[in-house]
């Protein structure tokens, strides 16, 4: 498994959005794991690791 950083965009007072690129489904097992980490201005961190058996939401970028 390889973790890749992604850029985030502020989408609310304390909400951020990230766009992830995944390989085509036929080139994978279909499993998805998300790991997030946040750091505030004081240097405090929070990390969340959520293994998933299936993607919880996918969006076709052509429809955005």
C-alpha positions in Angstrom: 0.0 0.0 0.0 1.3 3.4 -0.9 0.1 6.6 0.8 0.0 9.7 -1.3 -0.6 13.3 -0.1 -3.4 15.2 -1.8 -4.2 18.9 -1.9 -7.2 20.1 0.0 -9.5 23.1 -0.6 -11.4 24.8 2.2 -15.1 24.3 1.7 -16.5 25.6 4.9 -15.6 27.1 8.3 -13.9 23.9 9.4 -14.4 21.7 6.3 -12.0 20.7 3.6 -12.4 18.8 0.3 -9.9 16.6 -1.4 -10.0 15.1 -4.9 -8.4 11.7 -5.1 -7.3 9.9 -8.3 -7.7 6.1 -8.2 -6.8 3.5 -10.8 -9.6 2.1 -12.9 -11.7 -0.5 -11.0 -10.7 -3.3 -13.3 -7.0 -2.7 -12.3 -7.7 -3.0 -8.5 -9.3 -5.3 -6.0 -12.0 -2.7 -5.4 -10.8 -2.1 -1.8 -10.2 1.4 -0.5 -8.5 2.6 2.6 -8.4 6.3 3.6 -6.0 7.8 6.1 -6.3 11.5 7.0 -4.1 13.7 9.1 -4.7 17.3 10.1 -2.4 19.8 11.8 -3.5 23.1 13.3 -1.6 26.3 13.7 -0.3 25.3 17.1 1.1 22.0 15.7 -1.5 19.7 17.2 -2.3 16.7 15.0 -5.1 14.3 14.5 -4.9 11.1 12.4 -7.8 8.9 11.2 -7.4 5.6 9.5 -10.5 4.0 7.9 -10.2 0.8 6.0 -13.1 0.3 3.6 -14.2 -2.7 1.6 -15.8 -0.6 -1.1 -15.5 3.0 -2.1 -18.0 5.1 0.0 -18.5 7.7 -2.7 -17.2 8.0 -6.3 -17.8 10.8 -8.7 -17.1 11.0 -12.4 -15.0 14.1 -12.8 -16.5 14.7 -16.2 -19.8 15.5 -14.5 -18.5 18.0 -12.0 
